């Protein structure tokens, strides 16, 4: 499930040169985004390039995912951090 206003993947701009506009310096990517089965991205969540979301992951609203998330993780925040696993009792 993907709620409203989510962003998944993309690339990043190179910005090393001060002589050239950033748009002319090219882009790079850390790889594809891989989303496992039964994943839920809350409203406004951002998943950056190169990230793998395991099976059953829940990403909280507004979170920014910068690294892989293991199966059944519940992650929130900026950057997103695992707060618990779905298999655990609250």
N, C-alpha and C positions, 0 to 999 in steps of 0.2 A: 504494500500500500504506500502510495506517495501522496502526502497532503499538499495543499496549495503552497506556491512560492518556493519550492525546493530547487536546489541547484546541484547537478551531478556532473562531475568530471570537468573536462575542459583542459586548458593548457595554461602555461605561465609565460609571461613576457621576459625576454632578456633585457637587462637595463644597465649593463656594465659601462657602455660608452656614454660620455657626456657630449660627444660631438654629433651624435646621431639621435633622431627622435626614437623613443622606445618602440613605436609601431614599426620601424624599419630595422630593428635589431633581431627580429625573429622570435620564435617561441620554442618552448620545450615542454615535454610531458614526462611525468614519472610513471606513466603506463595507464592501462585501462582501469576503469572502476568495475569491480566484480561484486554483484549483489546476489547473495544466496536466496534460497527459497524462504517464503513467509517472513519477509522483512518489512518493517513499518518505519517510514521516515516521517517524523512530525512536521508540522507546518513551518516553513522557512528554514528547514535543515539544509546544510551545505555539505556535500561529500566531495572532497578534492581528488584529483587524478592520482592513480596508483594505489587506491585504497580497496581493500577487500572486506565486505561485510558478510560475516558468516550466517549460517542458517538461523532463522528466528530472531534476528537482532531487532531491537527497538532503539531508534535514535530520537531523542527528545526534540521538541519544537525549538528552533533557533540554534541548534547545536552546529558546530563546525567540526567535521570529522577529518582529521589529518593523518590517521594511522589505522591499520587493520583492526577490526573488531571480531573477537571470537564468537563462536556459536552461542546463541541465546543471551548475549550481553544486552544490558540496558545501559545506554550511554547518554550523558547530557553535558552541556557546557561548551565553552569556547576556550581552548580546544576540547573536544568531546572526551570524557573520561568514563570508564565503566563504573557504575555505582552499585550494580548488583547483577545477578543472572536470573533469568526467568524461572529457572528450576529451583531457586532458593525461595524459602518462605520469607515474606516481608518482615 
